[in-house]
Amino acid sequence: MAVTTPPPLAGVTLRTQSFIGGAFVDSASGRTYPVENPATGATIADVAEGGAEDVDRAVAAARAAAPGWAATPPAERKKVLIRFADLIDAHAEELARIETLDVGKPISDTRSLDIPDSAATIRWHAEATDKLYDQVAPTGPGAVAMVIREPLGVVGAIVPWNYPLQMAAWKLGPILATGNAVVMKPAQVTSLSLLRTAELATEAGLPDGVLNVVTGPGPVIGTAIARHPGIDGVAFTGSTEVGRTVLAHAAETNLKRVALELGGKSPQVVMADAADLDRVADRVANAIFWNMGENCSAGSRLLVDRRVKAPLLERLVALVERDWLVGDPMDDTTRVGPLITQAHMEKVLGYIAIGRAEGARAVVGGERVRADSGGYFVAPTIFDGATNDMRIAREEIFGPVLSVIEFDGEDEAIRLANDTDYGLGASVYTENVRTAHRMARAIKAGTVGVNCYSEGDLTTPFGGFRQSGFGGHDKSVHAHDQYTELKTIWIDMTEE
C-alpha cells in the first residue's frame, strides 16, 4: 500500500511577525528578511526584521506584565504552563514540520525528540513551580530569618538555530515557572517555530506581555537585549565568541546577570577493555552525526586506545555507510539532513579541507552531496590519523566531522580529553567501574556519560566548564536558581 506524504506546509500556520504584548506586530521599520529551507535553498517566508525600537517595545510590555505574573500564586502559574505544554503536544505534528522546514533536521527527529522534549520541559518546570520551598534559617528564639526566592523581573533569552524550540523551552520553563517575564530572541534564520509557540502560550492563558519574541539579526537584537537597562538578566546559548560579547555588554551597562551555555569539543574516550564494539560504534556515531553534528556537545573527538582503534574504526565506517543516510529531511528514512545555511556548509567544507591539509585522512565522507537539490548537504565524515593539535581537533566545526585520535593508556587519555579550551560533555567507554569512576572524575566537563553518549535528562543540570560557559545551567531544579534572587528577611522577635 502506497504511503502519501503530506506537502511540507500542510496543516502548518506560519507566523512571521514579532510577538509583543500578546499580539503579532510588524517591525517598527517595516522591514522584513527572507528565511529559507536549507534542504532546497528556497525561501519559506519573509519575517519581520526587528531593531532596537522593537526590543524597547518588548521590554516595556514585559516590565508591565512582570509584577502581575510574579504575584500569581505558584499553583496558578503551574496550571497555565501545563496547558501550554498540552497545546505544544496537541500541535506537535505542525510544529515538527515547521522545525524541519526551517532548520533542515530530519522529521523523524523533530517528531520524536525536539517537539516532545519541548512540551516535556515546560511541563516538568510547571510541576516544580509549587514544590520549591523557601527556607527558614536556624536562628535563636530572638529572631525569625527567612531566605526566599524572588524572580529577577525581566529576562532576555537569546537562543540558537540548531534546536530552535527545544532550546527555547529549556529557557522558558524555568524563567516562567519562577515568575519572570521574558524577551526572547530566536536565531535570525530559525524564528518560525517559536513564533507559533508563543501564540499557543497566549491561548493557554499566559498573560499578555509575559512572553515576547523579537525577530531579526543577532548583532542588532542580541546587542539591544544584552545592553538594555530594563532587562535584569540574560540567558544565552550559542558560540563562545558571541557569548564573550554578551558578557561584555552586560558588564558595560547595568551588570545584569548573565548565564552562558557555549561551545564544545567533546571527547569520546574508548578504552581497550570496552566491550561490544558494535554498540560502542553506534553510540559514537550518534554522538557526532545526530543533528548533522550541529550540536554544542557533539562528540567530535574520538580518543581511542590504539589496541582497539582498527576494529572500532572499521565498524564506524560500515555503520555510517549503511545507516546514516543523507536525504530529504521530510523523508522518514533520512538520518542526516542539510546544514543550516550555505555559509555554514562552506565553513564545514573548509574545515574538511584543513583536515586533509594537516595530514589527516578522510576514511568516509568528506564532501558535499545532493548539490542538485539546492540544499546544503555534507556527508558524515571521519578523519583517521588526526592528532590533538590539529585545527579539526581543537576548533568547534559544528558539523558532521569526527576526528579519530589514538592514545596509549589511561593517563594519556585523560590528558588528551582535557587538552581543550572547552568542557561541555564527554563519554568514557570501559568495562572497569574503577576506571570509569576515575576518568569521569578526572575529565573536566559538565556532563560525562559512561558507556553512552548522554546529556542527562530533565532532572540533571546541563552546562559546561571553562569556555563552554558559566553563570547557570539549563534543565533540572538548578535552572531555577539563575532566574531568581535570594532575599533574606530578618524579623526581630525580642520584646522592647
N, C-alpha and C positions, 0 to 999 in steps of 0.2 A: 504494500500500500504506500503510495507516494505521500511524503510529508511536505506540506506547503509552508514555507517560512513567510511570516508576515512582513510587509515592507518596513524598513527601518523606522519610519515615523508613524507607523500605525499605532493609534491609541496614545500618542505622545502629545503633551501640551508643552510647548516651548515658551518660556518667559525670557524676555530679552532686555527688560528694563531693570534698573536698580530697585531694590525693595527698601523703602524708607518710611518709617512711621506707619507701617501696616498697609502700604499701598505701593504699587509699581509706578515708578516715575521715570521720565526721561532725564538724561543728564542735564545739568544746568547749561552746558554749552550747546546741547542738542546734537552733539557729535555721536557717531557710532563707529564700531570697528567690526570686521568680519571674523567669525570663528569657523574653523574648517574641520572636516572629517579627516583625521590623519591616515585613514585607510585608503582614501581616494584623492585627497588634496582639494576636494570640492568644498565650497562654502556651505555651512549648515544654516547660519543665521547671522544677522548683524546685531551686536549687543551694545548697549549704552556705554559710552566712553566717559566715565566719571572723572572728576577732578577734585581739587581741594575744597571747592564750594560744596560739592556733594557730600564729602566727608563731614564738613561743618553741619550740614542739614541732618545727617545721620546721627552725629554726636548730640545735637540738640534734641532730637527725638528720643535718643537713648537716655539722656540725662533727665528728661521729663518723665520717662516711664520707669526709671530705675527705682525710685523710692517706693512706688506702689507695689512693684514686683518683690522687692526686698521685704516689704511688710506683709506680703501674702503668707499665710501660715504654711509651713512646710508640707503638711498633708495635702493642701490645695495645690501647691506647686507640683507635687507628685502627680496628682490626677491629670493636670494639664499635660505634663511631659509624657505620661503613659499614653494619653490619647494621641499625642504627637507621634510616638513610636508606632502605635497601632496604624496610624494613617500612612506612615512610611511603608509598613508591611502591606497595607491594602493597595498601595500604588507601586509595589516592588517591581513588577514587570515593566511598567512605564519608566521608572527611574533607572532600571538596569539598561534599557535601550538608550536612554539619554546618555548615560555614562559611557556606554560602549561607543556610541556615535562621537562623543565629544573627546574621549581620551584614546580610543583605539584598543582598549583592553578586551580580551575575549568575553563574549556574552556569557559563557559558562562561568566565568569568574565573577562578573558583576551580579549575576543571578544567585550564585551560591555563596558569595563571600561579601562583596562590597556593600550591597544594599541590605542584606540581612544583618550584617555586623553593625551597620549604621543604626538600624532600628534597635538592635540589642543594646548598643552603647547608651542611647538615650534612655531606654527602659531601665538599664542597670543603675544609672545615676539617679533616675527618678526614684527608684526604690530605696536608694540610700538617703534621699532628701530628709525624711523624717526619722532616720535611725542613727544620725551622727550627733552625739550628745556634747554639750559644753561641759565644763568642769568646775568643781569647787575645790579650791586649794586647801591644803591641810594646815590652817591657821589655828591659833589658840582661841579660847572662848571669847576673847575681846574683839574679834573681827570676823567678818564673812568676806572671803575673797573669791570672786568668780572669774574664770577665764572663758571668755566667749568668743565666738567667731562672728564677724560681720562681713558682708560682701564688700569687695573693693568699690563697686559702683558701676562704672562703665569699663568694659574690657574690649580692647581691639584685638581681633584674631585674624591672622594672616596665614592662609592655608595653601598647600602646594597643589600642583596639577596631577601628580601621579595617583592620588586617591582623593579626588575632589570632595565626595560626600563623606566617605569614611573618616578622613582626617578632620573634616568639619564637625562631624559627630563627636570625635574624641575631644574637641574643644567645647562644643555646645553643651554636651551632657553635664560636665561639672560646672561650667560657667552659669548655666541657667538653674541648675539644681541648688546652687549656693546663693541665688537671689540677685545675680548681676544682670544688667542689660549688656548687649554686645553690638559692636560694629564689626562686621566680618568682611574681609576682602578675599574672594576666591582668586585663583590664578587667572590671569587675563585670558588664557587660552581655554579654560575649563570652568565656565561660570554656570552652565545651564542646569545641572542637577541641583545645585544649592539654591538657585532662584526658585525652582519649582518646589523644593522642600520648605523654603521659607513661607511660601503660600500655604502649605499644609500645616505649618506651625500655627499660623493665624486661624486656620479652620479648626485646629484643636483647642483654641481658646487662649493662646499666648497673647497677652495684651499688646496692642499696637505700640511700636517703638522699642519693645524689649529685644527683638531680633531685627537687625538691619543689615542689608547686603549691598555693598557698593562695588560695582564692576569697573574695570579699567586697568590701565598699565601699572605695574608694580612700582616703578620709580616714583610715580605720582601719588597713587592711592596709599601704597605702603608707607611712603615717607610722611604723608599727611597724617596717617594714623599714629605712627611712631613719634611724631613731634607734637601731636595735638595736646594742649593743656587740659582739655576736657575729658581725656581718657586716662584712667587710673592704672591700667596695666595692659600689657600687650603680650600675646602668646603667638609665637612664630614657629612654623615648621617649614624648612627649606634648606637652601645651601648655606654652608658655613660663611661664605663670602657675604651674602646678604644679611645673615644673622649678625655679623660684626656691625654692619651699617645700622640695623635696627637698634642694637645696643648703644651705639654712639648717639643716635638721635634722641633716645630716651635720656641719656646722660646729659646731653646738651640742653634739654628742656626741663620738664617737671620731675625728672627722676622717677618716672612711672616704673612699676615693677615689670620685669622682663623675664619671660620663660622661653628658652630657645631649644628646639629639637632640630638638630642639624645633620650633617652628612656622616658618612661612614665608609670604611674599607674593611669590612668584617672578615675575619679569618675563619675557615672551616678546617679544623685540625684532625687528621686521621692518623691514629697511632697504629703501630704494627700489629697489635692484637685485636684490631677492630674486626668484629665478626660479621658475616653475611655481607660481603662487599656489594652484592646486588642491591640490598636495602640501603647501604651507605650511598651508593651511586645515585639512587633515586632521590634521596634527600639532599644530596649535594647539588644535583641538577635543579631541583625545585628551589633551592635557596638562591640561585643566581638567575635562573631563566624565568621563574614566576614573575608575572607583570613585566616581562621583557627586560628584567634587570633594572627597571626604573623604580628602585626601592632603596631607601636610605640604609636599611640594614641588610641589603643583599650580601650573600656570602661570596664576595668576588675574589677572595684569595683562598685557594685550596692548598693548605700546607699538609703534605703527606709524607709519611715515613718512606724512605726510598725502597724499603723492602716490599712494600705493597703498592708502590706507585704504578707499576706497569699493569697489573691486573685491574686496578681500580680505573685507570685511565681508559683501558680497553672497554670496560663496561660503560663508562660515561659516554664515550663516543658512540657506541652502539645504541645507547638509550636516547641520545639526542637525535640521531638519525632516524630512529624508529618512532619515538613518541612525541618529541617536541616539534609539532607541525606548525609551520608558519602559514598563515592564511587569513581569509576574510574574518574579522573579529565577530561578525554576526553569525558565523557558522559554528554550530555547537561542537564541532570536532577540532576547532582551532585551539592550539595551546599558546601560540605566540602571535600577537598582533603587531601593528606598526609602532614605531616610536612616535613621540608626541608631535614633533614638527620636523620640517626639512632641516632647519638649522641644527636641531639636536641630533638627527640622523647623521649629518655631516660631522658633527663633533665626535660621535661614537666611531664612525668610519675613520676619522683622523687618528683616534687612539689605536685602532686596529693597525693602521699603517705604522704608527710609532712602535707598537709591539714588534712588528716584523723588523723594523729598522734597528731595534735594540737587540735583536738576535733570538727572540722567542719564535716558536714555530706553531702556526695555527694548524691543529690536527683535525678540526672540524669547523665549518662555517667560515667567517672572515670576510663576508661580502654582503652587499646589498642584494635583496631578492625582490621579486614581484614588482619590478620597476614599472612594468606596463600598466599596473593598476593605478598609477599616480600616487600611491601611498608610500610611506616611509619605513619600509621593512628591512631589517637586518637579521641575518641568520644567526642563531645561537653559536657562539664562538668560544673555543677552548684553546688557550695557548699553553703548550708544553715548553719546558726549558726556561721558564721565567725565573728571575731572581728578585728578591725583595727590594732591590734598589732601582729596579726599572720603573718608569713612569706608570706603566699599566698596572703595577702592583702597589703604587703609592698614591695615585690620584684617583678621585672618585669619577668613574666613567659614566655611571648611571645608565648602563645599557647591558645587553646580554653577552658579557665578555668575562670569562673566567681565566685567571692566571694560576697555573699549577707550579708549586714551588716545593722542592724536596727538602727534607731535614733528616738529621740523624739524632734520635733520642729526645727525651722529654725536655731537657734544658734548652736545646736549640729550638724546639717547637715553641716554647713559651717566649723565648727571646724574639723570634720572628713574629709571633702573634702580636706582641706588644710594640714591635718596631713600626709604629704608625702614629700619625697625628690624631687619629680618631679613636673611638672607644664605644661604639654603639652596641654591636652584637658580636657573638662568637659561638662556635659549635666545637664540641670535642667528641670524637668517636673512639671509644675504648671499652673493653670488657672488664677492666680492672676498676673497681669502685674507688680504691685509694688513689689511683692515677686520676680518675675523673674529678675527685674532690680537690686534689692538689691543684690541678690545672684550672678548674673553674674558679678557685680562689686566686690563682696567680695571674690569670688573664684580666687585663683592665678593660672591662666592657660592662655596659649597663645590664645586659641580659646574656647569659651563657647557657646554651642548650647542650645537654649531654645525650649523645646518641640520637640527636634530632636537630633540625633547624627550627627554632622557636622564637617567637616574640612574646610568649606567655599568652594569657587571656585577659579578660576584663578585670579579673581580680588582682592582677600583678601590674606594678608600675612599668612604664616604658620610657626610657630616657638614656642618655649617654654620658660618658666620661670625656674629659679633655675637650677637643674641638668638635665633638659630637653634640655638645650642648650642655646647658646647666640652667638653674633657676626654677626647675619644676619638672614634673613628669606627666605624661598622658596616662590614662587608664588608672583604675583602682581608686580606693578612697584617698590615696595620696594626691591625686589630681585635684581634689577639692582645696588643698592647702594653698596652692598658688593663686587662687581666686578669692581668698578671704584674708582679712586682717584679724590678728589676735588682740583682744582688748581685755585688760584687767580692770575689774570693778571691785574696789576695796571699801567695805562698809564697816565703819567703826561702831561696835556694839557696846562700848563701855558707857556707863551712866555718868552724867556730869556730877 
